[in-house]
Amino acid sequence: MRTGCSCPDEMSDYHINVFWSDEDECYIADIPDLKYCSAHSETPDEAMREVLKAKRAWLAACREHGDPIPPPRYRPAIYAL
């Protein structure tokens, strides 16, 4: 039985972090709710575009294998107020 979201329109609610990594010397974008879903690039905009591609591939792989797609849950601490 599948749980979580199953339609592409509902997938827009995943939080995306974009930050500079001194260690990697590039911008990193990641989606905390989707384990290992991340991307990197020289600019924040490109990192965002790449992580959105990674998100589509991540979700497609889940659907293909019949794995559950987690609902969006992560919210940065700033929104907890």
N, C-alpha and C positions, 0 to 999 in steps of 0.2 A: 504494500500500500504506500502510495506516495504521500508525502507531507509537504507543507510549505507552499510556496507560490508555484504556479505552473504556466502562467501566461506572461508573455514578454512585456506587456504594459505594466505589470506589477514589479518588474525588475528594476525600475528606475529609482527605487527608494534606497538602494544600497549606498551607505556612506563610503566616500572615497577620500583617503588621505593622500595628499601630495606634499612632499617635503624634500629638501636638499640633503643629500648624504655626503658628508665630508669623506667618509671611508670609501665610498664608491665613486666620488667626484661626479655625481650626476643627480638628477631629480628622480625620486622614486614615487610611484603611485601604487597604492594597494587598497584592497577591499577587505576589511577585517572579517566580514561575514562569510567570505568565500576563501577557504583555506588555500594558501599559496597562490592566490590570484594577485599578481603584481606585475609592474612593468617599470622600465627606467628609460630616461632619455636626457638629452642636453638641455631641454626646456620643460617647464611645467606643463605647457599646452600639449606638447608631444607626448609626455608621460601620461597625461590624461587620455589622449586619443588611443595610445597603446593599451592602457589598462581597460578601456572600454572594449577593445578588440579581444583582450584576454577574457573579459567577463563573458562576452558572447560565446567564446570557445568553451569556457568553463561550464556554462549553463547547457550548451549543446552536448557536451560530453556526459553530463548528468542525465540528460533526457535520453541520450542514446543507450546508456547502460541501465536505465531505469532507476537511477539513484535519486534519493530525495533532494529537493532543492531547498536550502534553508531560507526561512523568511528573513527579511531585513530586520536586524535587532540592534546592531551596534550604534551607539550614539556617543559622541565625545563628551567628556565630563562637563564641558562648558554648558551643554544643554540640560544637565541634570538639575540646574537651579530652579 
